[in-house]
Amino acid sequence: MLPIFKSSKARKNKRRSHQALRRPNLVSCPKCGVAKLPHAACQNCGYVSSDVALAMKSEES
Ligand SMILES: [Zn+2]
C-alpha cells in the first residue's frame, strides 16, 4: 500500500518537531562520583541512599 497524498516537507517536519530526544537528567553519585540517574541505584557501586545499596558482584573500596 502506498499513501494517497505525498506529505509535504513542512508537514513532515512539523510532525517530527516533537520527536527530538532529550538528554537524561544526571546526578553524581555521592559515594563514587559517577554520573547516575536520580532516584536510581548507581551503576558503578550500587549506592541508592545512606541505608540502601545494591549488592554488586565486584565492588572496590
Ligand atoms: Zn556510585
N, CA, C, O and the ligand as a Tripos MOL2 file, in Angstrom:
@<TRIPOS>MOLECULE
protein
  245   243    62     0     0
PROTEIN
NO_CHARGES

@<TRIPOS>ATOM
      1 N           0.8460   -1.1950    0.0000 N.3       1 MET1
      2 CA          0.0000    0.0000    0.0000 C.3       1 MET1
      3 C           0.8850    1.2500    0.0000 C.2       1 MET1
      4 O           1.9360    1.2960    0.6390 O.2       1 MET1
      5 N           0.4320    2.2300   -0.7190 N.am      2 LEU2
      6 CA          1.1520    3.4930   -0.7760 C.3       2 LEU2
      7 C           0.2420    4.6080   -0.2790 C.2       2 LEU2
      8 O          -0.9770    4.5070   -0.4140 O.2       2 LEU2
      9 N           0.8020    5.6670    0.2920 N.am      3 PRO3
     10 CA         -0.0320    6.7880    0.7130 C.3       3 PRO3
     11 C          -0.6580    7.4720   -0.4980 C.2       3 PRO3
     12 O          -0.0250    7.5730   -1.5490 O.2       3 PRO3
     13 N          -1.8890    7.9400   -0.3580 N.am      4 ILE4
     14 CA         -2.6010    8.5610   -1.4720 C.3       4 ILE4
     15 C          -1.9840    9.9120   -1.8100 C.2       4 ILE4
     16 O          -1.8180   10.2540   -2.9810 O.2       4 ILE4
     17 N          -1.6420   10.6810   -0.7670 N.am      5 PHE5
     18 CA         -1.0880   12.0120   -0.9880 C.3       5 PHE5
     19 C           0.3310   12.0590   -0.4350 C.2       5 PHE5
     20 O           0.6300   11.4930    0.6160 O.2       5 PHE5
     21 N           1.1860   12.7420   -1.1640 N.am      6 LYS6
     22 CA          2.5500   12.9390   -0.6900 C.3       6 LYS6
     23 C           2.5320   13.9320    0.4730 C.2       6 LYS6
     24 O           1.8880   14.9780    0.3930 O.2       6 LYS6
     25 N           3.2610   13.5900    1.5780 N.am      7 SER7
     26 CA          3.3820   14.5330    2.6840 C.3       7 SER7
     27 C           4.4190   15.5850    2.3200 C.2       7 SER7
     28 O           5.5350   15.2610    1.9130 O.2       7 SER7
     29 N           4.0400   16.8350    2.4690 N.am      8 SER8
     30 CA          4.9740   17.9100    2.1500 C.3       8 SER8
     31 C           6.1120   17.9360    3.1670 C.2       8 SER8
     32 O           5.9890   17.3850    4.2610 O.2       8 SER8
     33 N           7.2160   18.5790    2.8000 N.am      9 LYS9
     34 CA          8.3470   18.7160    3.7280 C.3       9 LYS9
     35 C           7.9100   19.4270    4.9950 C.2       9 LYS9
     36 O           8.3270   19.0580    6.0930 O.2       9 LYS9
     37 N           7.0580   20.4620    4.8470 N.am     10 ALA10
     38 CA          6.6230   21.2260    6.0110 C.3      10 ALA10
     39 C           5.7870   20.3520    6.9360 C.2      10 ALA10
     40 O           5.9590   20.3930    8.1540 O.2      10 ALA10
     41 N           4.8750   19.5560    6.3610 N.am     11 ARG11
     42 CA          4.0200   18.7020    7.1980 C.3      11 ARG11
     43 C           4.8680   17.6480    7.8940 C.2      11 ARG11
     44 O           4.6780   17.3760    9.0800 O.2      11 ARG11
     45 N           5.8060   17.0510    7.1560 N.am     12 LYS12
     46 CA          6.6910   16.0350    7.7340 C.3      12 LYS12
     47 C           7.5250   16.6420    8.8620 C.2      12 LYS12
     48 O           7.6550   16.0510    9.9340 O.2      12 LYS12
     49 N           8.0890   17.8250    8.6110 N.am     13 ASN13
     50 CA          8.9560   18.4320    9.6310 C.3      13 ASN13
     51 C           8.1620   18.8800   10.8490 C.2      13 ASN13
     52 O           8.6620   18.8220   11.9720 O.2      13 ASN13
     53 N           6.9160   19.3290   10.6340 N.am     14 LYS14
     54 CA          6.0720   19.6980   11.7770 C.3      14 LYS14
     55 C           5.7600   18.4660   12.6170 C.2      14 LYS14
     56 O           5.7750   18.5230   13.8460 O.2      14 LYS14
     57 N           5.4760   17.3470   11.9440 N.am     15 ARG15
     58 CA          5.1810   16.1050   12.6760 C.3      15 ARG15
     59 C           6.3930   15.6800   13.4950 C.2      15 ARG15
     60 O           6.2580   15.2340   14.6350 O.2      15 ARG15
     61 N           7.5920   15.8240   12.9000 N.am     16 ARG16
     62 CA          8.8130   15.3590   13.5750 C.3      16 ARG16
     63 C           9.3550   16.3820   14.5690 C.2      16 ARG16
     64 O          10.3580   16.1150   15.2310 O.2      16 ARG16
     65 N           8.7190   17.5400   14.6890 N.am     17 SER17
     66 CA          9.2270   18.5600   15.6050 C.3      17 SER17
     67 C           9.0960   18.1230   17.0520 C.2      17 SER17
     68 O           9.7330   18.7090   17.9270 O.2      17 SER17
     69 N           8.2770   17.0990   17.3300 N.am     18 HIS18
     70 CA          8.0830   16.6240   18.7040 C.3      18 HIS18
     71 C           8.9150   15.3890   18.9990 C.2      18 HIS18
     72 O           8.8300   14.8460   20.1010 O.2      18 HIS18
     73 N           9.7240   14.9240   18.0370 N.am     19 GLN19
     74 CA         10.3890   13.6330   18.1980 C.3      19 GLN19
     75 C          11.8270   13.7320   18.6930 C.2      19 GLN19
     76 O          12.5200   12.7180   18.7680 O.2      19 GLN19
     77 N          12.2810   14.9190   19.0270 N.am     20 ALA20
     78 CA         13.6710   15.0570   19.4400 C.3      20 ALA20
     79 C          13.9060   14.3360   20.7610 C.2      20 ALA20
     80 O          13.0490   14.3500   21.6450 O.2      20 ALA20
     81 N          15.0620   13.7100   20.8910 N.am     21 LEU21
     82 CA         15.4310   13.0550   22.1400 C.3      21 LEU21
     83 C          15.9650   14.0990   23.1030 C.2      21 LEU21
     84 O          16.6260   15.0580   22.7070 O.2      21 LEU21
     85 N          15.6640   13.8920   24.3720 N.am     22 ARG22
     86 CA         16.1450   14.8250   25.3900 C.3      22 ARG22
     87 C          17.2310   14.1480   26.2180 C.2      22 ARG22
     88 O          17.2020   12.9420   26.4660 O.2      22 ARG22
     89 N          18.1750   14.9570   26.6290 N.am     23 ARG23
     90 CA         19.2700   14.4550   27.4440 C.3      23 ARG23
     91 C          18.7220   14.0570   28.8170 C.2      23 ARG23
     92 O          17.9950   14.8420   29.4260 O.2      23 ARG23
     93 N          19.0560   12.8400   29.3320 N.am     24 PRO24
     94 CA         18.5530   12.4610   30.6530 C.3      24 PRO24
     95 C          19.1990   13.3080   31.7440 C.2      24 PRO24
     96 O          20.3620   13.7000   31.6440 O.2      24 PRO24
     97 N          18.4180   13.5790   32.7860 N.am     25 ASN25
     98 CA         18.9400   14.3330   33.9220 C.3      25 ASN25
     99 C          19.8690   13.4220   34.7150 C.2      25 ASN25
    100 O          19.4640   12.3390   35.1360 O.2      25 ASN25
    101 N          21.1040   13.8510   34.9190 N.am     26 LEU26
    102 CA         22.0880   13.0300   35.6210 C.3      26 LEU26
    103 C          22.5400   13.7460   36.8850 C.2      26 LEU26
    104 O          22.7150   14.9640   36.8920 O.2      26 LEU26
    105 N          22.7280   12.9770   37.9530 N.am     27 VAL27
    106 CA         23.3260   13.4970   39.1780 C.3      27 VAL27
    107 C          24.5660   12.6590   39.4670 C.2      27 VAL27
    108 O          24.6690   11.5220   39.0060 O.2      27 VAL27
    109 N          25.5010   13.2110   40.2250 N.am     28 SER28
    110 CA         26.7040   12.4470   40.5280 C.3      28 SER28
    111 C          26.4880   11.6530   41.8070 C.2      28 SER28
    112 O          25.9150   12.1600   42.7720 O.2      28 SER28
    113 N          26.9450   10.4110   41.8110 N.am     29 CYS29
    114 CA         26.8110    9.5330   42.9700 C.3      29 CYS29
    115 C          27.5880   10.1130   44.1490 C.2      29 CYS29
    116 O          28.7690   10.4240   43.9940 O.2      29 CYS29
    117 N          26.9650   10.2720   45.3310 N.am     30 PRO30
    118 CA         27.6970   10.8410   46.4620 C.3      30 PRO30
    119 C          28.7970    9.9260   46.9800 C.2      30 PRO30
    120 O          29.6980   10.3820   47.6850 O.2      30 PRO30
    121 N          28.7370    8.6350   46.6400 N.am     31 LYS31
    122 CA         29.7270    7.6970   47.1460 C.3      31 LYS31
    123 C          30.9460    7.6150   46.2250 C.2      31 LYS31
    124 O          32.0820    7.7010   46.6910 O.2      31 LYS31
    125 N          30.7090    7.4470   44.8970 N.am     32 CYS32
    126 CA         31.8380    7.2580   43.9840 C.3      32 CYS32
    127 C          31.9570    8.3680   42.9480 C.2      32 CYS32
    128 O          32.9660    8.4320   42.2460 O.2      32 CYS32
    129 N          30.9560    9.2480   42.8270 N.am     33 GLY33
    130 CA         31.0840   10.3950   41.9380 C.3      33 GLY33
    131 C          30.7010   10.1460   40.4960 C.2      33 GLY33
    132 O          30.7190   11.0750   39.6880 O.2      33 GLY33
    133 N          30.3550    8.9120   40.1500 N.am     34 VAL34
    134 CA         29.9690    8.6020   38.7650 C.3      34 VAL34
    135 C          28.5690    9.1610   38.4980 C.2      34 VAL34
    136 O          27.7210    9.1580   39.3910 O.2      34 VAL34
    137 N          28.3230    9.6400   37.2760 N.am     35 ALA35
    138 CA         27.0030   10.1640   36.9110 C.3      35 ALA35
    139 C          25.9690    9.0520   36.9470 C.2      35 ALA35
    140 O          26.2040    7.9660   36.4180 O.2      35 ALA35
    141 N          24.8160    9.3200   37.5740 N.am     36 LYS36
    142 CA         23.7500    8.3230   37.6580 C.3      36 LYS36
    143 C          22.4110    9.0190   37.5300 C.2      36 LYS36
    144 O          22.3270   10.2390   37.6740 O.2      36 LYS36
    145 N          21.3470    8.2470   37.2570 N.am     37 LEU37
    146 CA         20.0130    8.8030   37.2040 C.3      37 LEU37
    147 C          19.5140    9.0670   38.6210 C.2      37 LEU37
    148 O          19.7790    8.2620   39.5130 O.2      37 LEU37
    149 N          18.7930   10.1790   38.8610 N.am     38 PRO38
    150 CA         18.2700   10.4230   40.1950 C.3      38 PRO38
    151 C          17.2340    9.3610   40.5860 C.2      38 PRO38
    152 O          16.4950    8.8700   39.7330 O.2      38 PRO38
    153 N          17.1840    9.0160   41.8570 N.am     39 HIS39
    154 CA         16.2520    8.0210   42.4180 C.3      39 HIS39
    155 C          16.5220    6.6220   41.8790 C.2      39 HIS39
    156 O          15.6340    5.7710   41.9290 O.2      39 HIS39
    157 N          17.7160    6.3590   41.3690 N.am     40 ALA40
    158 CA         18.0580    5.0390   40.8480 C.3      40 ALA40
    159 C          19.3810    4.6070   41.4590 C.2      40 ALA40
    160 O          20.1760    5.4360   41.9010 O.2      40 ALA40
    161 N          19.6070    3.2980   41.4790 N.am     41 ALA41
    162 CA         20.8530    2.7860   42.0260 C.3      41 ALA41
    163 C          22.0160    3.1430   41.1110 C.2      41 ALA41
    164 O          21.8640    3.2010   39.8900 O.2      41 ALA41
    165 N          23.1780    3.3810   41.7090 N.am     42 CYS42
    166 CA         24.3780    3.7170   40.9430 C.3      42 CYS42
    167 C          24.8440    2.4850   40.1680 C.2      42 CYS42
    168 O          24.9100    1.3860   40.7200 O.2      42 CYS42
    169 N          25.1690    2.6740   38.8790 N.am     43 GLN43
    170 CA         25.6400    1.5610   38.0500 C.3      43 GLN43
    171 C          27.0110    1.0810   38.5230 C.2      43 GLN43
    172 O          27.3550   -0.0860   38.3360 O.2      43 GLN43
    173 N          27.7810    1.9550   39.1230 N.am     44 ASN44
    174 CA         29.1590    1.6280   39.4700 C.3      44 ASN44
    175 C          29.2580    0.9330   40.8260 C.2      44 ASN44
    176 O          29.9200   -0.0980   40.9430 O.2      44 ASN44
    177 N          28.5960    1.4970   41.8700 N.am     45 CYS45
    178 CA         28.7810    0.9530   43.2110 C.3      45 CYS45
    179 C          27.4760    0.4370   43.8280 C.2      45 CYS45
    180 O          27.5240   -0.1720   44.8970 O.2      45 CYS45
    181 N          26.3170    0.6530   43.2020 N.am     46 GLY46
    182 CA         25.0600    0.1440   43.7410 C.3      46 GLY46
    183 C          24.4390    1.0150   44.8040 C.2      46 GLY46
    184 O          23.4330    0.6330   45.4020 O.2      46 GLY46
    185 N          25.0150    2.1790   45.0560 N.am     47 TYR47
    186 CA         24.5160    3.0690   46.0990 C.3      47 TYR47
    187 C          23.1340    3.6120   45.7290 C.2      47 TYR47
    188 O          22.9300    4.0610   44.6010 O.2      47 TYR47
    189 N          22.1800    3.5750   46.6720 N.am     48 VAL48
    190 CA         20.8570    4.1650   46.4510 C.3      48 VAL48
    191 C          20.6780    5.3340   47.4110 C.2      48 VAL48
    192 O          20.4780    6.4700   46.9810 O.2      48 VAL48
    193 N          20.7510    5.0540   48.7250 N.am     49 SER49
    194 CA         20.7130    6.1150   49.7240 C.3      49 SER49
    195 C          21.5660    5.6570   50.8970 C.2      49 SER49
    196 O          22.2100    4.6110   50.8280 O.2      49 SER49
    197 N          21.5730    6.4470   51.9910 N.am     50 SER50
    198 CA         22.5180    6.1840   53.0780 C.3      50 SER50
    199 C          22.3450    4.7940   53.6940 C.2      50 SER50
    200 O          23.3150    4.2140   54.1830 O.2      50 SER50
    201 N          21.1120    4.2470   53.6750 N.am     51 ASP51
    202 CA         20.9320    2.9160   54.2690 C.3      51 ASP51
    203 C          20.4620    1.8750   53.2570 C.2      51 ASP51
    204 O          20.1180    0.7580   53.6450 O.2      51 ASP51
    205 N          20.4400    2.2170   51.9660 N.am     52 VAL52
    206 CA         20.0480    1.2590   50.9290 C.3      52 VAL52
    207 C          21.1480    1.2080   49.8780 C.2      52 VAL52
    208 O          21.5640    2.2460   49.3630 O.2      52 VAL52
    209 N          21.6170    0.0140   49.5580 N.am     53 ALA53
    210 CA         22.5990   -0.1570   48.4840 C.3      53 ALA53
    211 C          22.4360   -1.5500   47.9150 C.2      53 ALA53
    212 O          22.1590   -2.4990   48.6490 O.2      53 ALA53
    213 N          22.6080   -1.6750   46.6070 N.am     54 LEU54
    214 CA         22.5270   -2.9790   45.9720 C.3      54 LEU54
    215 C          23.8460   -3.7140   46.1460 C.2      54 LEU54
    216 O          24.9120   -3.0990   46.1130 O.2      54 LEU54
    217 N          23.7780   -5.0260   46.3310 N.am     55 ALA55
    218 CA         24.9980   -5.8320   46.4150 C.3      55 ALA55
    219 C          25.5650   -6.0060   45.0110 C.2      55 ALA55
    220 O          24.9210   -6.5960   44.1440 O.2      55 ALA55
    221 N          26.7640   -5.4950   44.7920 N.am     56 MET56
    222 CA         27.3950   -5.5890   43.4770 C.3      56 MET56
    223 C          28.3490   -6.7740   43.4760 C.2      56 MET56
    224 O          28.8870   -7.1510   44.5180 O.2      56 MET56
    225 N          28.5600   -7.3710   42.2740 N.am     57 LYS57
    226 CA         29.4060   -8.5550   42.1760 C.3      57 LYS57
    227 C          30.8690   -8.2200   42.4800 C.2      57 LYS57
    228 O          31.5120   -8.9200   43.2620 O.2      57 LYS57
    229 N          31.3950   -7.1610   41.8740 N.am     58 SER58
    230 CA         32.7960   -6.7960   42.0840 C.3      58 SER58
    231 C          32.8370   -5.3680   42.5750 C.2      58 SER58
    232 O          32.9180   -4.4320   41.7800 O.2      58 SER58
    233 N          32.7820   -5.1950   43.8990 N.am     59 GLU59
    234 CA         32.8020   -3.8460   44.4700 C.3      59 GLU59
    235 C          34.1970   -3.5360   44.9890 C.2      59 GLU59
    236 O          34.7780   -4.3220   45.7370 O.2      59 GLU59
    237 N          34.7330   -2.3840   44.5880 N.am     60 GLU60
    238 CA         36.0330   -1.9680   45.0750 C.3      60 GLU60
    239 C          35.8490   -0.9840   46.2160 C.2      60 GLU60
    240 O          34.7440   -0.4830   46.4250 O.2      60 GLU60
    241 N          36.9140   -0.6960   46.9600 N.am     61 SER61
    242 CA         36.9830    0.2070   48.1010 C.3      61 SER61
    243 C          36.0790   -0.1570   49.2560 C.2      61 SER61
    244 O          36.0600    0.5420   50.2690 O.2      61 SER61
    245 ZN         28.2870    5.1400   42.9760 Zn       62 ZN62
@<TRIPOS>BOND
     1     1     2 1
     2     2     3 1
     3     3     4 2
     4     3     5 am
     5     5     6 1
     6     6     7 1
     7     7     8 2
     8     7     9 am
     9     9    10 1
    10    10    11 1
    11    11    12 2
    12    11    13 am
    13    13    14 1
    14    14    15 1
    15    15    16 2
    16    15    17 am
    17    17    18 1
    18    18    19 1
    19    19    20 2
    20    19    21 am
    21    21    22 1
    22    22    23 1
    23    23    24 2
    24    23    25 am
    25    25    26 1
    26    26    27 1
    27    27    28 2
    28    27    29 am
    29    29    30 1
    30    30    31 1
    31    31    32 2
    32    31    33 am
    33    33    34 1
    34    34    35 1
    35    35    36 2
    36    35    37 am
    37    37    38 1
    38    38    39 1
    39    39    40 2
    40    39    41 am
    41    41    42 1
    42    42    43 1
    43    43    44 2
    44    43    45 am
    45    45    46 1
    46    46    47 1
    47    47    48 2
    48    47    49 am
    49    49    50 1
    50    50    51 1
    51    51    52 2
    52    51    53 am
    53    53    54 1
    54    54    55 1
    55    55    56 2
    56    55    57 am
    57    57    58 1
    58    58    59 1
    59    59    60 2
    60    59    61 am
    61    61    62 1
    62    62    63 1
    63    63    64 2
    64    63    65 am
    65    65    66 1
    66    66    67 1
    67    67    68 2
    68    67    69 am
    69    69    70 1
    70    70    71 1
    71    71    72 2
    72    71    73 am
    73    73    74 1
    74    74    75 1
    75    75    76 2
    76    75    77 am
    77    77    78 1
    78    78    79 1
    79    79    80 2
    80    79    81 am
    81    81    82 1
    82    82    83 1
    83    83    84 2
    84    83    85 am
    85    85    86 1
    86    86    87 1
    87    87    88 2
    88    87    89 am
    89    89    90 1
    90    90    91 1
    91    91    92 2
    92    91    93 am
    93    93    94 1
    94    94    95 1
    95    95    96 2
    96    95    97 am
    97    97    98 1
    98    98    99 1
    99    99   100 2
   100    99   101 am
   101   101   102 1
   102   102   103 1
   103   103   104 2
   104   103   105 am
   105   105   106 1
   106   106   107 1
   107   107   108 2
   108   107   109 am
   109   109   110 1
   110   110   111 1
   111   111   112 2
   112   111   113 am
   113   113   114 1
   114   114   115 1
   115   115   116 2
   116   115   117 am
   117   117   118 1
   118   118   119 1
   119   119   120 2
   120   119   121 am
   121   121   122 1
   122   122   123 1
   123   123   124 2
   124   123   125 am
   125   125   126 1
   126   126   127 1
   127   127   128 2
   128   127   129 am
   129   129   130 1
   130   130   131 1
   131   131   132 2
   132   131   133 am
   133   133   134 1
   134   134   135 1
   135   135   136 2
   136   135   137 am
   137   137   138 1
   138   138   139 1
   139   139   140 2
   140   139   141 am
   141   141   142 1
   142   142   143 1
   143   143   144 2
   144   143   145 am
   145   145   146 1
   146   146   147 1
   147   147   148 2
   148   147   149 am
   149   149   150 1
   150   150   151 1
   151   151   152 2
   152   151   153 am
   153   153   154 1
   154   154   155 1
   155   155   156 2
   156   155   157 am
   157   157   158 1
   158   158   159 1
   159   159   160 2
   160   159   161 am
   161   161   162 1
   162   162   163 1
   163   163   164 2
   164   163   165 am
   165   165   166 1
   166   166   167 1
   167   167   168 2
   168   167   169 am
   169   169   170 1
   170   170   171 1
   171   171   172 2
   172   171   173 am
   173   173   174 1
   174   174   175 1
   175   175   176 2
   176   175   177 am
   177   177   178 1
   178   178   179 1
   179   179   180 2
   180   179   181 am
   181   181   182 1
   182   182   183 1
   183   183   184 2
   184   183   185 am
   185   185   186 1
   186   186   187 1
   187   187   188 2
   188   187   189 am
   189   189   190 1
   190   190   191 1
   191   191   192 2
   192   191   193 am
   193   193   194 1
   194   194   195 1
   195   195   196 2
   196   195   197 am
   197   197   198 1
   198   198   199 1
   199   199   200 2
   200   199   201 am
   201   201   202 1
   202   202   203 1
   203   203   204 2
   204   203   205 am
   205   205   206 1
   206   206   207 1
   207   207   208 2
   208   207   209 am
   209   209   210 1
   210   210   211 1
   211   211   212 2
   212   211   213 am
   213   213   214 1
   214   214   215 1
   215   215   216 2
   216   215   217 am
   217   217   218 1
   218   218   219 1
   219   219   220 2
   220   219   221 am
   221   221   222 1
   222   222   223 1
   223   223   224 2
   224   223   225 am
   225   225   226 1
   226   226   227 1
   227   227   228 2
   228   227   229 am
   229   229   230 1
   230   230   231 1
   231   231   232 2
   232   231   233 am
   233   233   234 1
   234   234   235 1
   235   235   236 2
   236   235   237 am
   237   237   238 1
   238   238   239 1
   239   239   240 2
   240   239   241 am
   241   241   242 1
   242   242   243 1
   243   243   244 2
@<TRIPOS>SUBSTRUCTURE
     1 MET1         2 RESIDUE 1 A MET
     2 LEU2         6 RESIDUE 1 A LEU
     3 PRO3        10 RESIDUE 1 A PRO
     4 ILE4        14 RESIDUE 1 A ILE
     5 PHE5        18 RESIDUE 1 A PHE
     6 LYS6        22 RESIDUE 1 A LYS
     7 SER7        26 RESIDUE 1 A SER
     8 SER8        30 RESIDUE 1 A SER
     9 LYS9        34 RESIDUE 1 A LYS
    10 ALA10       38 RESIDUE 1 A ALA
    11 ARG11       42 RESIDUE 1 A ARG
    12 LYS12       46 RESIDUE 1 A LYS
    13 ASN13       50 RESIDUE 1 A ASN
    14 LYS14       54 RESIDUE 1 A LYS
    15 ARG15       58 RESIDUE 1 A ARG
    16 ARG16       62 RESIDUE 1 A ARG
    17 SER17       66 RESIDUE 1 A SER
    18 HIS18       70 RESIDUE 1 A HIS
    19 GLN19       74 RESIDUE 1 A GLN
    20 ALA20       78 RESIDUE 1 A ALA
    21 LEU21       82 RESIDUE 1 A LEU
    22 ARG22       86 RESIDUE 1 A ARG
    23 ARG23       90 RESIDUE 1 A ARG
    24 PRO24       94 RESIDUE 1 A PRO
    25 ASN25       98 RESIDUE 1 A ASN
    26 LEU26      102 RESIDUE 1 A LEU
    27 VAL27      106 RESIDUE 1 A VAL
    28 SER28      110 RESIDUE 1 A SER
    29 CYS29      114 RESIDUE 1 A CYS
    30 PRO30      118 RESIDUE 1 A PRO
    31 LYS31      122 RESIDUE 1 A LYS
    32 CYS32      126 RESIDUE 1 A CYS
    33 GLY33      130 RESIDUE 1 A GLY
    34 VAL34      134 RESIDUE 1 A VAL
    35 ALA35      138 RESIDUE 1 A ALA
    36 LYS36      142 RESIDUE 1 A LYS
    37 LEU37      146 RESIDUE 1 A LEU
    38 PRO38      150 RESIDUE 1 A PRO
    39 HIS39      154 RESIDUE 1 A HIS
    40 ALA40      158 RESIDUE 1 A ALA
    41 ALA41      162 RESIDUE 1 A ALA
    42 CYS42      166 RESIDUE 1 A CYS
    43 GLN43      170 RESIDUE 1 A GLN
    44 ASN44      174 RESIDUE 1 A ASN
    45 CYS45      178 RESIDUE 1 A CYS
    46 GLY46      182 RESIDUE 1 A GLY
    47 TYR47      186 RESIDUE 1 A TYR
    48 VAL48      190 RESIDUE 1 A VAL
    49 SER49      194 RESIDUE 1 A SER
    50 SER50      198 RESIDUE 1 A SER
    51 ASP51      202 RESIDUE 1 A ASP
    52 VAL52      206 RESIDUE 1 A VAL
    53 ALA53      210 RESIDUE 1 A ALA
    54 LEU54      214 RESIDUE 1 A LEU
    55 ALA55      218 RESIDUE 1 A ALA
    56 MET56      222 RESIDUE 1 A MET
    57 LYS57      226 RESIDUE 1 A LYS
    58 SER58      230 RESIDUE 1 A SER
    59 GLU59      234 RESIDUE 1 A GLU
    60 GLU60      238 RESIDUE 1 A GLU
    61 SER61      242 RESIDUE 1 A SER
    62 ZN62       245 GROUP 0 **** ****
